């Protein structure tokens, strides 16, 4: 099968007078096969990604799709059996996918569901033990899922662990930063990171990691000011809401979203030196509430919204490529 690989040559590339090491190339891949939407969810199991739910502004979707990067193809899987929704959370643990919370247009939700890719079947599991909410974040560590923040009528910062084997939720120490909605989360060096988002209209500039062994939160370099080594990077460009995040190896990536205007910028976080590195701008249109996932050595972004326009394109980030 011929793979469509079109580099985004019109995005931010190297500039020898300023940030001459900005690298990373975006390539257009096989278009998402479902309807265009925003505020969907995604999770990764093995070498495949699963994407579903979301909204076109009116309809609330329940369809789910599987993406295989080696063949650059999508196939439809069993529909999510709960109510159609958007701004839900998802993670993968112990070889299965988990999806829950969100908003169906009338109600904030707390139900939780398990997807088995082998049987292509969904099973309802124990409801999320926190309050029904939307706009939360989730990640998985050591085959356990973690869910926190979001909005239940108030901004939240509580934090919960889900054990798939016991089908049980346990409350953990609350998130170390402010309450927030529309944040992002990624995993690096076996810790879960939460950053960005909004608290009562204020864009948040903190970056925190959670260690599952010690159950401790640690604050890292803030998303503000310029780099101290004189290379001119402006970290105040990092705060945003409704962006996407994913990890490639032990590096976290944050892209898109909005901060007063829609963004195309992409940043990489290295936990080794606690620094952010600017990557080449996203190759597609600026958007908010897209979904992102990492598979192998690459990151992927699909869907999202720009006003009333919804997207179904799929873009692959090769983080170390140079388009010059």
N, C-alpha and C positions, 0 to 999 in steps of 0.2 A: 504494500500500500504506500502510495506517495504521501509523505507528510508535508503539510503546508507550513513553511517556516519563513515568515516575513519579518525581518528586523525592523524595529521602530527607530529609523534613522533620524526622524525629526524631533526626537525627545532630547532631553538635556544630556550632552556628551561632554567630553573633556574640554577644559578651558585652561590653557597653560598659564594664564595670568592669575587664576584664582584657585579653584579646587581641581587641580590637574590630575587627580587620581579618582575622579568620579567614574565608576565603571558599572557594567551590568547591561545586558541587552534584553529587550522584550520582544518576543516572537508571537505572532498571531497563530493560534492553534484551532483545532476543530471546534466550531461553534456549539455552545450548549444546546442540546436537542429539545429541551422543553421550551415553554413560553418564556419570553423575557420577563424579568422580575427583579425585585430588590428585597433586602432583609430576609434572605434565605439562610440555611445552615449548611455546614459541610463537616465531614469527618473522614479520616483516612484509615483503612484497614489493609495491611500488607502493601501491595503495589498498586492499589486502586483508591480512588476518591469517590465519595458519595455526596451528592448535592440535592437538596429538596426544600420544600415548603416555600415561604415567601409570598409576596403580593405584587399585583400589577397596579395597585392603588385602589382597586375595587375587589377583585377576586382574591381569596385566600387559598393558596395551593396546598395539595397533599401529595403530589407526585414526587418520586425520587428517582435519581439517575446515577449511574455508575460510570466513571471515567477511567479509562486505561491508557496511560501515557505512551506505553510501548507501541500501541497500534493507533493512537490518536483517535479513539472512538468512544462514543457514548452508547449505553444501552439502558432502557428503562427497567426499573426494579419494582418490587411490590410497593403500592401506595401506602403512605403513612395512614394508619387507621384512626388516629385522633382527629380532632377538629383542625381544619385548615388554619394556618397561623403565620405570623411573621415576628421577627425579633425574638425568636426562641434561642436556645443554646443546644450545642451538640458536642460530643466527644467520643472517642473510641477507647475501649479498654477490654483486655482479655479476649481480643479477637472479635468483638461485637461493637456495634454503634449504638449510641444512646442519644435520645432527643427529647426535649421537654421544655416547659414553661412557654412564654410567648404571649401573643395577643391575637384574638380572633376577630377583632373589630368591635367587640362589645365587652369581652371579659378578659381579664388577666388570668393566666392559666398556670397550673402546677403539676399537671399529669406528666408522667415520664414513661418512655417506651424504649424497648431494646430491639435492634435489628440484627438478625443472624444472616450473614451473607451466604452461608452454605445452604441454608434452607430457603433463603429469600422470604423470610417471614418476620413479622413484628409481634412482640409480646409486651403487654402492659406490665410495668414494674411498679414498685412502691412510688407513690407521688413524691415529688420534691418536698422536703420537710420544712423548708422555709416558706415564706408567704408567696402566694401567686404573684407573678411579675413578668415583665418583659425588659429587654435591653440589658440583660445580665451578660456575664462572660463565663466561659468554661474552659478547662484544660484537663488533661489526664497525666498522671504520674504513677509509675509502678502499678499499673493495671487498676488504678482507682481514679474516679472522676471527681472534679472539684468545680463547684458552681458558686458564684457570688456577685455582689453589687446588683445593679438594675433598679427598677422602679415598680413599686407596688401601690402607688398613690403618694408615696414619699420616696426620696432617693435612699438607696440601701448600701451598706458595706458589710453585711454579714457574709459568712463563708461556710460552705458545707462540703463534706466528703461523701461520695457514694461508693459503696463496696458492692460490685456486681455479684460476687459469690454469695454474700449474705443478703443481697437485695435490701440494703439498709443504709440510711443516711445518718451521719454524725456531724454535729456542729463543731467547727474548728475555730481557732482564734480569728476574730474579725480582721478583714483587710486592713492593712496598716495605714492607708491613705484616707482621703476624704471619701464620703459617699459619692456615687456617680452613676451615670447612665451613658450608654453608648461608648464604653471603653473597649479596649482590645486586650487579648491575652495570647501568650505564646510560651513555649517551653524551651529552656536552654540550660545545659549543664545540670540536668535533672532537678531543676527548680522551675516553678511556674511564675511567670511575670505578668503583671497587670499594669497598664498605663493608659494615658489619654482619657477622653471622655469629658462629660459635663456634670457639674454640680450646681444646680440652680442658675444655669446660664453661664457659669464660669468655666472656661477651658482649663483642665487640670494639667499641671506640669510635672507631677511626680511620677516615679517609676519604682515599683516595688517587686521583690521576689519572695516566693513562699518556699520554704524548705520542708518537705513532708516528714523528714526524720526528726527534726527539732520542733516542728510546728511553729517556726519563727518567721516573721516578716522582716525583710531588710530593705531599707531605702537605698537607691542608687542615684547616679548622676541625674540631676533634674533636667527637664526639657526646656531649658532657658539659657540665655546668654550665648557667648561664642566659645569656641574651643580654646583651650589655654595654650596650645602649642603653636599658635600663630597661623594656622592654615585657613582661617577665615570662615569656617563653618558656623552657621547661625542656628543654634539649637532651638531658638524660639520659633522656628518654622515647624517644629515637630508636634506641638499640641494640636489636637483635632478631636472631632467626635465622629462616630459612625465610620471609622476607617476599617481596614482589614489588617490582620496580622497572621503570620505563619512562621514556622521555623524551618531552616535548612541546616541539618546537622546541629551544631551548637550555637548557631547564630539566629537571632530573632529579626523579623522584618515587619515594618509598619508602613502602610501606604494608603493613599486616597483619603476619603472622608471630607469633612468641611471644617473650616474655621473662618467664619464670615463669608467665605466663598469656597467653591468646590476646589479640591486639591488633586494634583497628579504626582506629588512628590513621594519618594520612596526612601526609607532609611533602614539601615542595618545596625543591630545592637550586638556588640561583642561583650559577653560577660567576663571574658578574660581580663580586659583592660577597662571595663565599665565605660565604654565609649560608643558613641553613635557615629556611623559613617554614611554619608550621603551616597545613594545609588542613582542610576539613571532614572529619570522620570518615567512613570507608567506610560506604556505605548498607546493606550486607547484614550477615549474621552474621559475628562474629569467626571467623577461620580461619587456618590455616597452609598452606604449600606450595600456594598458588594460582599462577596465571600472570597476567602483565600485559603489555600492549603499548600503544604509542602509535600513533595513526593521525590524521593531520591535526592539528586543534586539541584533540583529546580523548584521554584515556587510558581503558583498558579493563582490567577485572579479572574473571576467571571461575574457576570450580572451587575446589579447596581442601578442607581437612578440619577438622573439629572433633570430636576423639575418633574414634568409629567412623562419624560422619556425613560423607558426601562431598556436594559441591555441584555443580550444573550451571547456576546462575544467571549472568547476565552483567550487569555494571554499567559505566556510562560516567561518567567524571569530566569535567565541564566546569569547568576550574580557575579561571576568573574569574567564574563565576556566583555569585549571592547568593540564597540560599533565603529570606531575610527579605523 
